[in-house]
């Protein structure tokens, strides 16, 4: 299951996009978005997010 962003928690800092090895995350208008077609569920973004805004469950 691909990761997804909890919009209410996302600050749009971009930390997740920087660590994603699959370039599956983009940040626009201070909100991260995960492309489910590119996400390989490595969970790097889950561990790096300072706000806990990304989950893989």
Beta strands, then each sheet from edge to edge (+ up, - down):
strand 1: 4-5
strand 2: 25-28
strand 3: 31-34
strand 4: 54-55
sheet 1: 1+ 4-
sheet 2: 2+ 3-
end
